[in-house]
Amino acid sequence: MSWITARRRRPIFGYAAVLLALVAVGSLYAAVTGMGSGSSASAGSGSSSSQVTEGKDLFAVSCASCHGEAAQGSKVAPSLIGAGAAAVDFQVGTGRMPLKETNAEAPRKPPIYNQKQIYAIAAFVASLGGGPSIPSSQQVSTAGASTGLGQSLFNANCAQCHNYAGAGGALTEGKYAPPLTQATSKQIYEAMLTGPEAMPVFNDNTLTPQNKRDIIAYVEQTRSEANPGGFSLGRVGPTTEGLVAWLGGIFALVLAALWITAKRREGRTGEEITDNR
């Protein structure tokens, strides 16, 4: 026993104990994060090796020319390692990717792949380095969400670019915040998770999952709201309304000027006829 006690007092045993503790903590963290990311690229259909293989083949056809064979990125496209399945599902699901031409902003268009193929590409990208997973239908459900709180959060974090009603707006250098009129609840959730284009990332520490659902509920509510004035004018705010009022006022003044001028001409013509007689 004295021999064991003497060895315990040596510094090397202290270092070994610290190393074992770090290994144990790392193993526990890996187990917890692995459980938390169970809903990976297939959103309920279970990612498998065959799905990853299918996604790799599709990636090689449509994505590798810009992002590289191993999604390592290139001069014209960023690396997708760590981007996550949610980013792929958003970009490919909204038709923004594969990109047909390079512009300041990738426009929304009909996707070229079906949902099964999109999940396969997402599974391949997720297999390269994790990242945000595709949210499930329960995660994006707005049942019980607060539209009042969602409006406050939207005005504080989103309205500066997307407009208070989600109608979109112009940004710098030719970029723009797209309208949210066509975006599904899952796509809005994924956009907040991944921060596509010029949009910042709103992770769960910035906006909790419930906060995201509140924002989605508010956006969906605005789509069905009536326009009190009759004409929405694109719902892009007071600038458009002021411009319409200014142009309408100028047009009214021009008509008034033409009418006054015509009256004066008629009066002068009548005076000339009287003098000639």
Secondary structure, DSSP 4 states (H G I P E B T S, - for coil): -HHHHHHHTSHHHHHHHHHHHHHHHHHHHHHHHHHHT-S-TTTTS---HHHHHHHHHHHHHHTHHHH-TTS---SSS---TTT-HHHHHHHHHTT--S-SS--SS------SS-HHHHHHHHHHHHHHH--PPPPPTTTT--TT--HHHHHHHHHHHTHHHH-TTS--EE-STT-EEPPSSS--HHHHHHHHHH--TTPPP--TTTS-HHHHHHHHHHHHHHHH---TTS--GGG--HHHHHHHHHHHHHHHHHHHHHHHHHHHHHHHHHHHHHHH-
